[in-house]
Structures are given as C-alpha cells and as structure tokens.
Amino acid sequence: MRNLWIFISRYNAFFLFIIFFTVGIYLTVKNNSYQRSVTLNSSNEVVGTAYERLNVFKRYLNLGIVNDSLAAENAKLKSQLLGLTTVDTTKEVQVIDTVTNQQYSYLAAKVVKNSITLRNNVMTINKGTVDGIKSGMAVIAPQRGVVGFIRDVSAHLATIQSLLHKDTKISVTLKKNHVLGSLVWGDGNFDIKKAFVKEVPNHIKMYVGDTIVTSGFASFPAGILVGKISKANVATNDNFLSAELNLFTDFSTLQYVYVVKDKKAEEQKALESIAKPNE
C-alpha cells in the first residue's frame, strides 16, 4: 500500500491531467450538441463493429449445426422432388397426392469416418436403426453420384460398403438407350475417381462422354447420375464389352450422404424369396 501511494505521489501530475481531461471531454460532450452527436455516432460504430466481429465468430462455431440442418433440409426437398416426378403408370387418372405414392425417400447422414486408400473401403455415418436405417439400403452423394450400400447397423451408427470396394456391384444403364451393365471398381486400377461398366452386350456401341445412370434395380432409384465414359468399347473374353468412366462422386471430400429408403424393399424381398432358385 505504501508503494502505491509513493507511485501516485510521484506521477500525481499525470493522474490530475487524466482526470481533468476526462472531465473536460465529458462537459464538452454534454453541453454541445454537435460534439455529443459525433461521440454517439463514433461509439455506435465501434460497438457495431465489435458485435459484427463477435457474430462472425459465433457463426463459425455454429457451422456444424448449420451444415446438419441444411443436409436434413436437402434430404427433405429431394424426397419431395422425387415424389413430384414419380408417376404411377398403372392408373389413367392423374395422381394428385404423389407423396403417398412415393416409393423412395432420403435421409441425410454425416460421414464420421471414411477410407479411400484400401482395396475394400468402408465409411461410417451417424445414423442407425433408431433412424430407420437397415442393411442393404442404397447411399448416394449430396450433389450427384452413387456412394454404396449400408452394410452393418447399430442403434446410432451404420457402415457403408463403398463403391470403392471389390465386392460392390451396382446395376446401371447407358442414359441414351437404357442398355444394362454392371458398375464395379478396381479391375487392377484403384483410382478413386474411376470405375468400370461391365457386361454390356457387344453389339452396343458406347462413346466417350456417354452418361451412365442407375437402372432402378437393387435399391437405387432409376436415373441417379453415376459418371461419364472416358474409355469405351473395351473387349473382354466373354462376348461382352466394358468401359471405363469418370465418377461424379468425389469420395475424398464426402462429408454428408443421403441414405435411400425404399418403401417397397421388404415386400419385393419377401416376394422374390418365394421363387425357387432353379425357376
């Protein structure tokens, strides 16, 4: 305490100056309208800038929540769009309430783990059985492209057998003529941006730039974009052709995916299980 008083007494002139200077500014601002308005405007600008910087920081901290909500909203809109573009061709009357006749719906999920450097790549998402996820459901990318199939499911998590897996095989077609083929990855070249279409009849001509889409078989809705052919009409030893294509899905940047729920999947599986293997 003694040192404090010594410090104050030594610099008393400076402290008196600060006090009188502050009082002078206060009296000037209080008794002059122009100075008062300038001071208020300046203080408002400073405070406004500070709040703006603070809000930018808060928005940055909330980016994860915002991304989750946007992904969920996009899934909802995709489901509604799919319902609007689906027509029940067995009826001659126009379907008004297309949502009730909708076969597919989308569920957004966040990728919590992903591998792209292995021969058999698997990813993990933050949705599980409590969200209605089941093994075998198709998974697509947010913008365009296929991702794979749901493999194992727990209460709150699920694993996806990625397209970048030796056992993944997806039924696809050429968009221009609906000729069927099988989409596989690898074949000696494990480029995460490329895949192969196999089992195309050898009388079908494919060209570089042709678009490949899903056929509508095996859980995927028809017409999901897959990729474009980069090398066409590669002959094989089984009287079929194959083609190399550039995938639309960028597996290295996937943060969100959409799980496709097929309302008729269980019914179809039950019906097909009745048929005898040799029939």
C-alpha positions in Angstrom: 0.0 0.0 0.0 2.9 2.3 0.8 4.4 1.7 -2.6 1.1 2.5 -4.2 1.0 5.9 -2.5 4.6 6.6 -3.5 3.7 5.8 -7.1 0.7 8.1 -7.1 2.5 11.0 -5.5 5.4 10.6 -8.0 3.1 10.7 -11.0 0.3 12.9 -9.5 0.6 15.5 -12.3 -0.1 12.8 -14.9 -3.1 11.5 -13.0 -4.5 15.0 -12.5 -4.2 15.6 -16.2 -6.1 12.4 -17.0 -8.9 13.4 -14.5 -9.2 17.0 -15.8 -9.0 15.8 -19.4 -11.8 13.3 -18.8 -14.0 15.8 -17.0 -13.3 18.3 -19.8 -14.4 15.9 -22.5 -17.5 14.9 -20.5 -18.5 18.6 -20.1 -17.8 19.4 -23.8 -19.9 16.4 -25.0 -22.7 17.1 -22.5 -23.1 20.8 -23.3 -22.5 20.8 -27.1 -25.0 19.0 -29.4 -22.5 18.7 -32.3 -19.8 17.0 -30.2 -22.4 14.8 -28.5 -23.8 13.6 -31.8 -20.2 12.9 -33.1 -19.3 10.9 -30.0 -22.5 8.9 -30.1 -22.1 8.0 -33.7 -18.5 7.1 -33.2 -19.3 4.9 -30.1 -22.2 3.2 -32.1 -19.8 2.5 -34.9 -17.2 0.9 -32.6 -19.8 -1.1 -30.7 -21.4 -2.2 -34.0 -18.1 -3.4 -35.4 -17.4 -5.3 -32.2 -20.7 -7.1 -32.4 -20.2 -7.8 -36.1 -16.9 -9.5 -35.4 -18.4 -11.4 -32.5 -21.3 -12.6 -34.7 -18.9 -13.8 -37.3 -17.0 -15.8 -34.7 -20.3 -17.3 -33.3 -21.5 -18.2 -36.8 -18.2 -20.0 -37.3 -18.7 -22.0 -34.2 -22.2 -23.0 -35.3 -21.2 -24.1 -38.8 -21.5 -27.8 -37.8 -25.1 -27.3 -36.7 -25.9 -25.3 -39.8 -24.5 -28.0 -42.1 -26.5 -30.7 -40.3 -29.7 -28.7 -40.7 -29.0 -27.9 -44.4 -28.3 -31.5 -45.1 -31.6 -32.6 -43.5 -33.5 -29.9 -45.4 -31.9 -31.0 -48.7 -32.9 -34.6 -48.0 -36.5 -33.5 -47.4 -36.5 -31.5 -50.6 -35.0 -34.4 -52.6 -37.8 -36.7 -51.3 -40.5 -34.2 -52.2 -39.0 -33.7 -55.7 -38.8 -37.4 -56.2 -42.5 -37.7 -55.3 -43.4 -34.9 -57.7 -41.6 -36.6 -60.6 -42.8 -40.1 -59.9 -45.9 -41.1 -61.9 -48.0 -44.2 -61.3 -48.3 -45.6 -64.9 -50.9 -48.2 -63.9 -53.5 -45.5 -63.4 -55.1 -43.5 -66.1 -56.1 -40.7 -63.8 -53.7 -38.0 -62.8 -52.1 -38.6 -59.4 -52.6 -35.5 -57.2 -51.2 -36.6 -53.9 -47.9 -38.0 -55.2 -46.3 -38.2 -51.8 -48.4 -41.1 -50.7 -47.4 -43.0 -53.9 -43.8 -42.2 -53.4 -41.5 -45.3 -53.3 -38.3 -43.6 -52.2 -37.3 -41.1 -49.6 -33.9 -39.7 -48.5 -32.3 -39.4 -45.0 -29.3 -37.1 -44.6 -26.4 -38.5 -42.6 -23.0 -37.2 -41.7 -19.8 -39.2 -42.5 -17.8 -39.7 -39.3 -15.2 -42.0 -40.8 -14.1 -42.7 -44.4 -11.4 -44.7 -46.1 -10.3 -44.3 -49.8 -6.9 -45.9 -49.9 -7.8 -49.5 -49.3 -8.9 -52.3 -51.6 -12.1 -52.7 -49.6 -13.1 -49.2 -48.4 -15.8 -48.7 -45.8 -17.2 -45.5 -44.3 -19.2 -44.8 -41.1 -22.2 -42.5 -40.8 -24.0 -41.1 -37.7 -27.4 -42.7 -38.4 -28.6 -46.2 -37.3 -31.6 -48.3 -36.5 -33.3 -45.6 -34.5 -33.4 -43.6 -37.7 -34.8 -46.4 -39.7 -31.5 -47.4 -41.3 -31.3 -51.1 -42.5 -28.7 -53.2 -44.1 -28.8 -53.1 -47.9 -30.1 -49.6 -48.3 -28.5 -47.6 -51.1 -26.5 -44.5 -50.4 -25.9 -41.6 -52.8 -23.8 -38.4 -52.8 -25.4 -34.9 -52.0 -24.9 -33.4 -55.4 -24.8 -36.4 -57.7 -23.3 -39.9 -57.9 -23.5 -43.2 -56.1 -21.7 -44.0 -52.8 -22.5 -47.6 -51.9 -24.7 -49.8 -49.7 -25.5 -49.9 -46.0 -23.6 -52.9 -44.5 -23.7 -53.1 -40.7 -26.1 -51.1 -38.5 -26.1 -50.3 -34.8 -28.5 -48.1 -32.8 -26.9 -44.8 -33.8 -24.3 -45.7 -36.4 -24.0 -47.5 -39.7 -21.2 -48.6 -42.0 -21.4 -48.2 -45.8 -19.7 -50.7 -48.2 -18.4 -48.0 -50.5 -18.4 -48.3 -54.3 -14.6 -48.4 -53.7 -14.9 -52.0 -52.6 -14.1 -55.2 -54.6 -17.5 -56.7 -53.7 -19.7 -53.7 -54.6 -21.6 -54.2 -57.8 -24.4 -51.8 -59.0 -26.8 -52.2 -61.9 -26.5 -49.3 -64.3 -27.6 -48.3 -67.7 -26.5 -46.0 -70.6 -28.7 -43.0 -70.2 -29.2 -42.7 -74.0 -30.6 -46.2 -74.7 -31.2 -47.8 -71.3 -28.8 -50.8 -72.1 -28.0 -52.6 -68.8 -24.5 -53.1 -67.4 -22.8 -53.6 -64.1 -20.7 -50.9 -62.3 -17.6 -52.2 -60.5 -14.5 -50.6 -59.1 -10.9 -51.7 -59.4 -10.1 -54.2 -62.2 -6.4 -53.6 -61.5 -6.7 -49.8 -61.4 -7.7 -48.5 -58.0 -8.2 -44.9 -58.9 -10.9 -43.4 -56.6 -12.2 -41.2 -59.5 -12.7 -44.0 -62.0 -14.8 -47.2 -62.2 -15.8 -49.7 -64.9 -19.1 -50.7 -66.6 -19.1 -54.4 -67.5 -21.4 -56.9 -69.1 -22.5 -54.6 -71.8 -23.7 -56.6 -74.9 -21.0 -56.5 -77.6 -23.4 -55.2 -80.3 -23.9 -52.0 -78.3 -21.7 -49.1 -79.2 -20.5 -46.8 -76.4 -18.8 -43.5 -76.9 -16.6 -41.3 -74.8 -18.8 -38.8 -73.0 -21.8 -41.1 -72.7 -23.6 -40.7 -69.3 -24.1 -43.7 -67.0 -27.0 -43.8 -64.6 -28.5 -46.2 -62.2 -31.0 -48.7 -63.7 -33.6 -48.7 -60.8 -32.6 -52.2 -59.7 -31.0 -53.2 -56.3 -32.2 -50.4 -54.0 -31.1 -47.4 -56.1 -33.8 -45.3 -57.8 -33.6 -45.1 -61.5 -31.7 -42.2 -63.1 -29.2 -41.4 -60.4 -26.1 -40.0 -62.2 -23.0 -42.2 -61.9 -20.4 -40.9 -64.3 -19.3 -40.3 -67.9 -17.4 -42.8 -70.1 -13.7 -41.9 -70.6 -12.7 -45.1 -72.5 -15.3 -47.0 -74.5 -15.8 -50.5 -76.1 -13.1 -52.4 -74.3 -13.4 -56.0 -75.5 -13.5 -58.9 -73.0 -13.2 -62.7 -73.3 -16.9 -63.3 -72.6 -18.6 -61.7 -75.6 -19.3 -58.6 -73.6 -17.9 -55.1 -73.7 -16.7 -52.9 -70.8 -16.0 -49.2 -70.4 -14.0 -47.0 -68.1 -15.8 -44.0 -66.7 -15.0 -40.9 -64.6 -17.2 -41.0 -61.4 -19.3 -38.0 -60.4 -18.8 -38.8 -56.7 -15.7 -37.3 -55.1 -15.1 -39.8 -52.3 -12.2 -37.8 -50.9 -14.4 -34.8 -49.9 -17.6 -36.6 -48.8 -18.9 -35.1 -45.5 -22.6 -35.9 -45.9 -24.5 -38.6 -47.8 -28.2 -39.5 -48.4 -29.5 -42.9 -47.4 -32.3 -44.0 -49.8 -35.3 -45.6 -48.1 -37.3 -47.9 -50.4 -40.8 -48.4 -49.1 -41.3 -51.5 -51.3 -37.9 -53.2 -50.5 -39.3 -55.6 -47.8 -42.3 -56.5 -50.0 -40.0 -57.2 -53.0 -37.6 -59.2 -51.0 -40.4 -61.3 -49.5 -41.9 -61.9 -52.9 -38.6 -62.9 -54.6 -37.8 -65.3 -51.7 -40.8 -67.4 -52.7 -39.4 -68.2 -56.1 -37.4 -71.4 -56.4 -33.7 -70.9 -57.3 -34.0 -73.0 -60.4 -37.1 -71.4 -61.8 
